Amino acid sequence: MTQVTLLYFASLRERAGVASEAVTTAAADLAGVYDEAQARHGFTWPREHLRVAVDGEFARWGDAPLAASEIAFIPPVSGG
């Protein structure tokens, strides 16, 4: 089990009702961490449409979560 902090932005933050949360995960990779968050909060964004970052650096979905890291899930942004 790995303790991490999840950061949510834009519509993900609205859906979760929080900007961040500390969680313990058994996921082997960042994709699994998102799957857990998606199940917990009912996110509708498919993973393929999001970016993931770890400790402020873009990461790959197949990367393992690191203890005490901040994992950010970033949906596409539109605007003008």
N, C-alpha and C positions, 0 to 999 in steps of 0.2 A: 504494500500500500504506500502511496506517495501523497504527501501533503503539498498542495499547490494553491495559488490564488488565481481565480479566473476573472478576467476583465471583459466586460460586455460593452459594445458600442452601438449607437443608433437604435434601430428597431429591436436588436437583441436585448439591449438594456431596457427598453420599454416593456418587452415581453417578460423578462426575468423580474422586473420590478426593482432591480438593484444594479449598480454600476460594477460591483465586484463581489466576490464571495470566496471564502476559503473552503476548500473541499479536500477530501481524501479520495483518491482514485486508485482503482486496481487496473486501469487501462494500460496496455502495453505501449500505446502510441497516442499522439495528439488527436488522431481521428477518433479513437475510442473515448478520449476525454470529452470531445465535442458530442459524441453519441450519448454519453451519460448526461451531459448538460441539456441536450435536445430532449431527451426523455423526461428529465426533471421539470423543464420549463415549457415544453411544447413548442420549441422553435420550429418554424416552417422552412427556414432557409436550408437547402441542401448544402452539404459540406463543399461541394465543387464550386459553389458560388461565393465562398468566403475565403478570406486570408487568415492565416494564423501566425502569431508572433510569440516568441518566448523572450522574456526579459528585454523587450524593446527591439528585437531583431526578427525579421521575417524568418519563418521556419517551414519545414515540410511536414505534411500530415503524418508521415511515417516515422518522424522523430519520436523518441521516448520522452515522456514527461520527466523533468528533473525536480527533485525535492526542493521545496521552498521557492520555486520559480513562479513568475507571473506569466500566465498564458492568456493572450488576447485573441478574441474571435472578432473579426472585422468584416462586416457585410459591405456590399458595394455601396458607394455613396453617389448620389446624384444631386444636382443643384446647379445654381448659376451664379 
